[in-house]
Amino acid sequence: MVHFTRRHFIQRSALLALLFPSLAAKASAQSDTKTAHHIQQWFFTSDDWVPNHPELPVMHIADASDSHQTLLSELEKTGWSKQWQGKPFSYLHFHSRTHVIFVVTAGSGELRVGGNKGKTVLANVGDMIFLPAGTGQQHISSTPDFAVSACYLKGKSWDVCRSAINPETLQKVSMEKLNKGTRHFFSQQGAVI
């Protein structure tokens, strides 16, 4: 086993920068323009009748933007559209047909994701929450003015499931992937998915 020291790392990094100056310039330019976001990701297994997505994580990107309008505009460019605005349902449910992205537009609130044994997430204005198809979700509590814009992939219709679904529909949940534009959007936010 080779002992790799900090000195070796700096030497190798300098060598790479000399050999590939365009990569070094690109990395420097990106670091100047990117804002660091606090990103949390969770993978959930099925929880009673809530299937959760077997491959994609739930993501909470805190302070994703100073302007929810900017976020909504960027999502629109990547194939998402706002379909409603308000508070999410206060009962546990999931969508079997499509993913959803919540952009918090006002107030703050607690959402339970992943089912009854899942995670409670505190969401504030400017936050974004990605919920893959099949993910349990429930509004727990909030300030009176709490509101989200719910965005779904264009051309997809959403449903509300409050109990177990048949195996055929469950299989469709696991097949719901992310398009290239969405993956690129998340990578611009600093998320790896």
C-alpha positions as CSV (number, residue, x, y, z in Angstrom):
1,M,0.0,0.0,0.0
2,V,1.4,3.4,-1.0
3,H,1.4,6.1,1.6
4,F,-0.2,9.2,0.0
5,T,0.6,12.4,1.9
6,R,-0.6,15.9,1.6
7,R,2.6,16.8,-0.2
8,H,1.9,14.1,-2.8
9,F,-1.6,15.4,-3.3
10,I,-0.4,19.0,-3.9
11,Q,2.3,17.7,-6.3
12,R,-0.2,15.6,-8.3
13,S,-2.8,18.5,-8.3
14,A,-0.2,21.0,-9.6
15,L,0.9,18.5,-12.3
16,L,-2.7,18.0,-13.4
17,A,-3.2,21.8,-13.6
18,L,-0.1,22.1,-15.8
19,L,-1.2,19.3,-18.1
20,F,-4.8,20.4,-18.3
21,P,-5.0,24.1,-17.8
22,S,-8.5,24.3,-19.3
23,L,-9.8,22.1,-16.4
24,A,-8.1,24.3,-13.8
25,A,-9.6,27.4,-15.4
26,K,-13.1,25.8,-15.6
27,A,-12.9,24.7,-11.9
28,S,-11.8,28.2,-10.9
29,A,-14.6,29.9,-12.8
30,Q,-17.2,27.5,-11.4
31,S,-16.0,28.0,-7.8
32,D,-16.4,31.8,-8.2
33,T,-20.0,31.6,-9.5
34,K,-21.4,28.7,-7.4
35,T,-23.1,29.3,-4.1
36,A,-22.7,26.5,-1.6
37,H,-26.0,25.1,-0.5
38,H,-26.8,22.8,2.5
39,I,-27.9,19.6,0.8
40,Q,-29.3,16.6,2.6
41,Q,-30.2,13.3,0.9
42,W,-32.0,10.3,2.3
43,F,-32.7,6.9,0.8
44,F,-35.8,5.1,2.3
45,T,-36.9,1.5,2.1
46,S,-40.6,0.7,2.0
47,D,-42.5,1.7,5.2
48,D,-45.6,-0.3,5.7
49,W,-47.8,0.6,2.7
50,V,-45.5,3.5,1.5
51,P,-43.2,2.0,-1.2
52,N,-40.6,4.9,-1.4
53,H,-38.4,4.9,-4.4
54,P,-35.9,2.1,-4.6
55,E,-33.1,4.1,-6.4
56,L,-33.6,7.8,-6.0
57,P,-33.0,9.8,-2.8
58,V,-35.2,12.4,-1.2
59,M,-33.3,15.7,-1.4
60,H,-33.6,18.8,0.7
61,I,-31.6,21.8,-0.7
62,A,-31.7,24.6,1.9
63,D,-31.4,28.1,0.6
64,A,-31.5,26.9,-3.0
65,S,-32.3,30.5,-4.1
66,D,-33.0,33.9,-2.8
67,S,-35.9,34.0,-5.3
68,H,-38.4,31.2,-5.6
69,Q,-39.4,32.8,-9.0
70,T,-35.8,32.1,-10.2
71,L,-36.0,28.5,-9.1
72,L,-39.4,28.0,-10.8
73,S,-38.0,29.5,-14.0
74,E,-35.0,27.2,-13.9
75,L,-37.2,24.2,-13.3
76,E,-39.5,25.2,-16.2
77,K,-36.4,25.2,-18.5
78,T,-35.6,21.6,-17.4
79,G,-39.1,20.2,-18.1
80,W,-40.9,20.8,-14.8
81,S,-44.1,22.9,-14.4
82,K,-45.8,24.3,-11.3
83,Q,-49.2,22.7,-11.0
84,W,-50.4,24.0,-7.6
85,Q,-49.4,26.3,-4.7
86,G,-50.4,26.0,-1.0
87,K,-49.8,23.6,1.9
88,P,-49.2,20.0,1.1
89,F,-51.7,17.5,2.4
90,S,-51.7,16.9,6.2
91,Y,-52.2,13.1,5.8
92,L,-49.6,10.6,4.7
93,H,-49.7,9.9,1.0
94,F,-47.4,9.3,-2.0
95,H,-47.6,9.8,-5.8
96,S,-47.2,6.6,-7.8
97,R,-46.9,8.2,-11.3
98,T,-44.4,11.0,-11.0
99,H,-41.8,12.8,-8.9
100,V,-42.5,16.1,-7.3
101,I,-40.3,19.1,-6.4
102,F,-41.6,21.5,-3.7
103,V,-40.2,25.0,-3.8
104,V,-41.0,26.8,-0.5
105,T,-42.4,30.2,-1.4
106,A,-43.5,31.5,2.0
107,G,-43.1,30.8,5.7
108,S,-41.6,27.6,7.2
109,G,-43.0,24.2,7.8
110,E,-42.3,20.6,8.9
111,L,-42.8,17.8,6.4
112,R,-42.5,14.1,7.1
113,V,-40.9,12.3,4.2
114,G,-40.4,8.5,3.7
115,G,-43.4,7.4,5.7
116,N,-44.2,7.1,9.4
117,K,-40.7,5.9,10.1
118,G,-39.2,8.5,7.8
119,K,-37.6,11.8,8.4
120,T,-39.0,15.2,9.5
121,V,-37.7,18.0,7.4
122,L,-37.9,21.7,8.4
123,A,-38.4,23.7,5.2
124,N,-38.0,27.5,4.9
125,V,-38.5,30.1,2.1
126,G,-36.0,29.4,-0.7
127,D,-35.7,25.7,0.1
128,M,-36.3,23.0,-2.5
129,I,-37.4,19.4,-1.7
130,F,-37.3,16.7,-4.3
131,L,-39.6,13.7,-3.6
132,P,-39.2,10.7,-6.0
133,A,-42.3,8.8,-7.1
134,G,-43.5,6.5,-4.3
135,T,-42.0,8.7,-1.5
136,G,-44.3,9.1,1.5
137,Q,-45.0,12.7,2.3
138,Q,-47.1,14.6,4.9
139,H,-47.4,18.2,6.1
140,I,-46.9,18.1,9.9
141,S,-46.9,21.7,11.1
142,S,-46.1,25.2,9.8
143,T,-46.4,28.9,10.2
144,P,-49.7,30.3,9.0
145,D,-48.2,31.7,5.8
146,F,-46.4,28.5,4.8
147,A,-46.8,27.7,1.1
148,V,-45.0,25.6,-1.5
149,S,-45.1,25.5,-5.3
150,A,-45.5,21.9,-6.3
151,C,-43.7,21.1,-9.6
152,Y,-44.2,18.0,-11.7
153,L,-42.6,16.8,-14.9
154,K,-44.4,18.2,-17.9
155,G,-46.8,15.7,-19.4
156,K,-47.1,13.7,-16.1
157,S,-50.2,13.6,-14.1
158,W,-50.1,13.0,-10.4
159,D,-52.2,10.9,-8.2
160,V,-52.7,10.6,-4.4
161,C,-52.2,7.1,-2.9
162,R,-53.2,6.6,0.7
163,S,-52.9,2.9,0.9
164,A,-51.0,0.0,-0.6
165,I,-51.0,-0.3,-4.4
166,N,-50.9,-3.3,-6.7
167,P,-47.6,-4.8,-7.6
168,E,-47.9,-3.6,-11.3
169,T,-48.2,0.0,-10.2
170,L,-45.4,-0.5,-7.7
171,Q,-43.2,-1.7,-10.5
172,K,-43.9,1.6,-12.4
173,V,-42.7,3.6,-9.4
174,S,-39.3,2.0,-9.6
175,M,-39.1,2.7,-13.3
176,E,-39.6,6.5,-12.9
177,K,-36.2,7.9,-13.7
178,L,-34.8,11.4,-13.8
179,N,-34.3,13.1,-17.1
180,K,-30.9,14.5,-18.1
181,G,-32.0,18.2,-17.7
182,T,-33.2,17.5,-14.1
183,R,-29.9,15.8,-13.2
184,H,-28.0,18.8,-14.7
185,F,-30.2,21.2,-12.7
186,F,-29.5,19.3,-9.5
187,S,-25.7,19.2,-10.2
188,Q,-25.8,23.0,-10.7
189,Q,-27.3,23.2,-7.2
190,G,-24.4,21.1,-5.9
191,A,-26.3,17.8,-5.5
192,V,-25.1,14.5,-6.8
193,I,-27.9,12.2,-7.8
